[in-house]
Amino acid sequence: MKIQKKIIIIGAGFAGLRLAQDLENSDFDVLLIDKNNYHQFQPLMYQVATARLEPASISFPLRKVFQHSKNIRIRIADVLSVDTESKTLKTSIADFDYDHLVVAFGCTTNYFGNAEIEKFAYPMKSVPEAIQLRNHILQTFEDALMAPEEDMQALMNFVVVGGGPTGVELAGALAEMKKNILPKDYPDKDFSKLTIYLLEGSPNVLNPMSSDSQKMSRKYLEELGVIVKTSSIVSKYDGKIVTLQSGEIIASTNVVWAAGIVGHMLQGIPADCVTRGNRLIVNRFSEIENLNSVYALGDISFMTTPKYANGHPQVASVAIEQAKVLADNFKRSLKNKTRVEYEYHDKGSMATVGKRKAVVDLPKFSFQGRLAWFTWMFIHLMLILSVKNKLSIFINWMFSYFNNDSTLRVILKSATKVK
């Protein structure tokens, strides 16, 4: 009987999930470990936060994905540390030995060491965080009905920090909510004073995209009534007042932090393998520098190539492509074939601001407006895993398109058990 090599994958994000799928029913014993029992589709997280999609629409149970797999095992656990000498991974449920370890647990919100902002601002990097933000947004509208005048403007100011795709899309969704939904839901309340700010530290929103996309996305946001402040860095936030480095202050109880990401740390990985942003330094085969049989994929990995001397962008397409190449190289190793080096082929980037308002950059050209918006919707629908979820999202989007509304504005409060 042939002894199968054991591959442990930490994290079921875009990279980890794709690697496991590509190794399904192969001659490897694959263990996929994640702290959640589902894969979450992060590009549509903001639509959960703004009550456009249900959490289940962008979440996919891992056991359902691998129902017909003979060699993929799944364990739900927190990963604690790794011993790279004995090739042992320590988790909250057991210790597991491996032949190959793949670190693909992604990144978390980067507060740049500001504990005060971390305490009071709302992140949006996971489904529970998106639900928490949705509850807060909807409860804010309820509170505004009876709030005293002195508290009103802080309730009515929504501040989104970070002008990348997440920040731009969230600000646009909030602006559309103000325009299309609040007047119908709250006919007895004037929400004209509700103000959405988008703050970005660099000179442009969507900084990595083309200048045309930067200009048009800002134009779209401002047409929707969003106040866009570029070259604006937040220095303090105490839960009530946002203070910028310029000295300007904005009263707000609603601050969403989308200003950067930082890698999770794994105890047992030497410090000299880690670079800025807590990313793990890897070679062209995704092997972590100076470690034997330990790999990193996706947002957590830092790989330099001739085309990308400063590392690859931390986007889903990079993670998925790296996973494909690593899976291929694992299979090649069984046949003693030469491994393939990774090189990213940029497929472009995109962001949506609102209904019929989006920007798309392709390698050779860029376009904006209605066609870009339909392109954005089509690409995201195709990336969704299951047919059921594709259908659910499509129906929600079509309902929203024709009615400028959604039916998902439910505040889900956590239950407390009386003992």
Secondary structure, DSSP 8 states (H G I E B T S, - for coil): ----EEEEEE--SHHHHHHHHHTTTSSEEEEEEESSSEEE-GGGHHHHHTTSS-GGGGEEEHHHHTTT-SSEEEEE--EEEEETTTTEEEESS-EEE-SEEEE---EEE--TT-HHHHHHSB--SSHHHHHHHHHHHHHHHHHHTT--HHHHHHHHEEEEE--SHHHHHHHHHHHHIIIIIHHHH-TTS--TT-EEEEE-SSSSSSTTS-HHHHHHHHHHHHHTT-EEE-S--EEEE-SSEEEETTS-EEE-SEEEE-S-EEE---BTS-GGGEEGGGEEEE-TT-BBTT-SSEEE-GGGEEE--SS-TT----SHHHHHHHHHHHHHHHHHHHTT------------EEEEEETTEEEEE-SS-EEESHHHHHHHHHHHHHHSS-HHHHHHHHHHHHHHHHHS--S------------
